[in-house]
Amino acid sequence: MALWLVPRPPNQFYFKVLVLPELYLILLLCLVFSLLVTWAM
């Protein structure tokens, strides 16, 4: 799969595929953590 992506698509493609899921995951973890903290209080 990674080898199939090597013939250089635009950088936006890599940004969408690789960076955005990580950003959403971090946001989701922060949201869950804040909800747990407020619920514990």
Residue frames relative to the residue before (quaternion, step in Angstrom):
aa qw qx qy qz dx dy dz
M 1.0000 0.0000 0.0000 0.0000 0.00 0.00 0.00
A 0.6760 0.4722 -0.2908 0.4852 3.58 0.86 -0.96
L 0.6512 0.5074 -0.3217 0.4637 3.59 0.99 -0.79
W 0.6244 0.5400 -0.3434 0.4479 3.56 1.06 -0.66
L 0.6853 0.4862 -0.2870 0.4600 3.61 1.09 -0.62
V 0.4862 0.7160 -0.4210 0.2714 3.60 1.20 -0.35
P 0.6345 0.5093 -0.3784 0.4413 3.71 0.84 -0.66
R 0.5520 -0.7608 0.2595 0.2216 3.36 0.15 1.68
P 0.0833 -0.7522 0.6529 0.0315 3.61 -0.28 1.22
P 0.6791 -0.4714 0.3345 0.4525 3.62 -1.19 0.17
N 0.6357 -0.5642 0.3738 0.3713 3.55 -1.19 0.56
Q 0.5699 0.5978 -0.3845 0.4123 3.59 1.11 -0.57
F 0.6051 0.5602 -0.3590 0.4373 3.56 1.08 -0.68
Y 0.6673 0.4774 -0.3015 0.4857 3.56 0.90 -0.89
F 0.6243 0.5421 -0.3441 0.4449 3.58 1.01 -0.78
K 0.6819 0.4866 -0.2958 0.4591 3.58 0.87 -0.94
V 0.7321 0.4540 -0.2566 0.4383 3.57 0.83 -0.97
L 0.7881 0.3587 -0.1761 0.4682 3.58 0.87 -0.94
V 0.7604 0.4166 -0.2264 0.4440 3.59 0.80 -0.98
L 0.6719 0.5400 -0.3214 0.3920 3.58 0.82 -0.93
P 0.6468 0.4997 -0.3560 0.4530 3.67 0.83 -0.72
E 0.6437 0.5110 -0.3340 0.4614 3.60 1.00 -0.74
L 0.6401 0.5173 -0.3292 0.4629 3.60 0.99 -0.81
Y 0.6620 0.4939 -0.3148 0.4677 3.59 0.93 -0.85
L 0.6371 0.5292 -0.3307 0.4525 3.57 1.01 -0.77
I 0.6517 0.5033 -0.3133 0.4732 3.59 0.97 -0.85
L 0.6465 0.5108 -0.3212 0.4669 3.59 0.95 -0.85
L 0.6552 0.5123 -0.3134 0.4583 3.57 0.94 -0.85
L 0.6506 0.5081 -0.3178 0.4665 3.59 0.96 -0.82
C 0.6426 0.5117 -0.3267 0.4675 3.59 0.98 -0.82
L 0.6503 0.5206 -0.3179 0.4528 3.57 0.96 -0.83
V 0.6647 0.4945 -0.3021 0.4715 3.58 0.89 -0.91
F 0.6523 0.5194 -0.3164 0.4523 3.56 0.97 -0.87
S 0.6690 0.4879 -0.3087 0.4681 3.59 0.91 -0.87
L 0.6306 0.5192 -0.3398 0.4662 3.59 1.03 -0.70
L 0.6475 0.5089 -0.3225 0.4667 3.58 0.98 -0.79
V 0.6508 0.5174 -0.3197 0.4545 3.58 0.96 -0.84
T 0.6801 0.4697 -0.3006 0.4760 3.59 0.87 -0.89
W 0.6474 0.5092 -0.3288 0.4621 3.61 1.03 -0.69
A 0.6397 0.5225 -0.3299 0.4571 3.59 1.05 -0.72
M 0.6534 0.4706 -0.3165 0.5014 3.59 1.09 -0.63
